[in-house]
Amino acid sequence: MFEKNNQIREEFFKWCEETVLSYSEEEGTVLEYWRPRRKDTGDGYVLRFKLKEGPEREVEIPSRYTQLLDEEFPEHDEEEEDGTIH
């Protein structure tokens, strides 16, 4: 369950927004998707996102958000080779 007024969560979403915006080249760019994903090494997360124009990108999420993501997403998505997620 999500708590309202959780400062670390607010900081995380602001960080995500600023990160994605830093990759958009012009106003009106469309975000197709974004999601945090545990790194293959298991020690932290990356933000995976795709803008309508351009490749999928991964940016390492700062470690200060790891505990939040572990609590919010205790069961992490498993991605198949074809890109589908369970």
C-alpha positions as CSV (number, residue, x, y, z in Angstrom):
1,M,0.0,0.0,0.0
2,F,1.3,3.4,-0.9
3,E,1.6,6.2,1.7
4,K,0.8,9.7,0.8
5,N,3.4,12.3,1.6
6,N,6.3,9.9,1.6
7,Q,9.3,12.1,0.9
8,I,11.7,9.5,-0.5
9,R,9.0,8.3,-2.9
10,E,8.4,11.9,-4.0
11,E,12.1,12.4,-4.5
12,F,12.3,9.1,-6.5
13,F,9.5,10.1,-8.9
14,K,11.0,13.6,-9.3
15,W,14.4,12.0,-10.1
16,C,12.7,9.7,-12.7
17,E,10.9,12.6,-14.3
18,E,14.1,14.7,-14.5
19,T,16.1,11.8,-15.9
20,V,13.6,11.1,-18.7
21,L,13.3,14.8,-19.5
22,S,17.1,15.0,-19.8
23,Y,16.9,12.6,-22.7
24,S,14.0,14.3,-24.5
25,E,15.3,16.6,-27.3
26,E,12.2,18.7,-27.8
27,E,9.0,19.8,-26.1
28,G,6.2,17.4,-26.8
29,T,8.3,14.2,-26.8
30,V,6.1,11.2,-26.1
31,L,7.2,8.7,-23.4
32,E,6.2,5.2,-24.4
33,Y,7.0,3.5,-21.1
34,W,9.3,3.5,-18.1
35,R,9.9,1.1,-15.2
36,P,12.5,0.4,-12.6
37,R,14.2,-2.9,-13.0
38,R,16.6,-4.8,-10.8
39,K,20.0,-5.0,-12.3
40,D,21.1,-8.4,-13.5
41,T,23.8,-8.4,-10.7
42,G,21.0,-8.0,-8.1
43,D,22.7,-5.0,-6.5
44,G,20.4,-2.1,-7.3
45,Y,18.1,-0.9,-10.0
46,V,18.1,0.7,-13.4
47,L,15.4,2.9,-14.9
48,R,14.4,1.5,-18.2
49,F,12.4,3.8,-20.5
50,K,11.6,4.5,-24.1
51,L,10.7,7.7,-25.8
52,K,8.6,7.4,-29.0
53,E,11.5,8.6,-31.1
54,G,14.7,6.8,-30.1
55,P,16.1,3.7,-28.6
56,E,15.2,2.1,-25.2
57,R,17.5,3.4,-22.5
58,E,18.7,2.3,-19.1
59,V,20.0,4.7,-16.5
60,E,21.3,3.5,-13.1
61,I,19.0,4.5,-10.3
62,P,20.9,6.1,-7.3
63,S,21.4,3.6,-4.4
64,R,19.4,5.8,-2.0
65,Y,16.2,4.5,-3.7
66,T,17.1,0.8,-3.5
67,Q,15.3,0.2,-0.2
68,L,12.1,2.0,-1.5
69,L,12.1,-0.1,-4.6
70,D,12.7,-3.3,-2.6
71,E,9.7,-2.5,-0.4
72,E,7.4,-1.3,-3.3
73,F,8.3,-4.1,-5.7
74,P,9.1,-7.2,-3.5
75,E,8.5,-9.5,-6.5
76,H,10.4,-8.2,-9.4
77,D,9.3,-8.6,-13.0
78,E,10.9,-11.4,-15.0
79,E,11.5,-10.4,-18.6
80,E,11.4,-13.1,-21.3
81,E,13.7,-13.1,-24.3
82,D,10.8,-11.8,-26.5
83,G,10.4,-8.8,-24.2
84,T,7.2,-9.9,-22.5
85,I,7.0,-9.4,-18.7
86,H,5.5,-11.6,-16.1
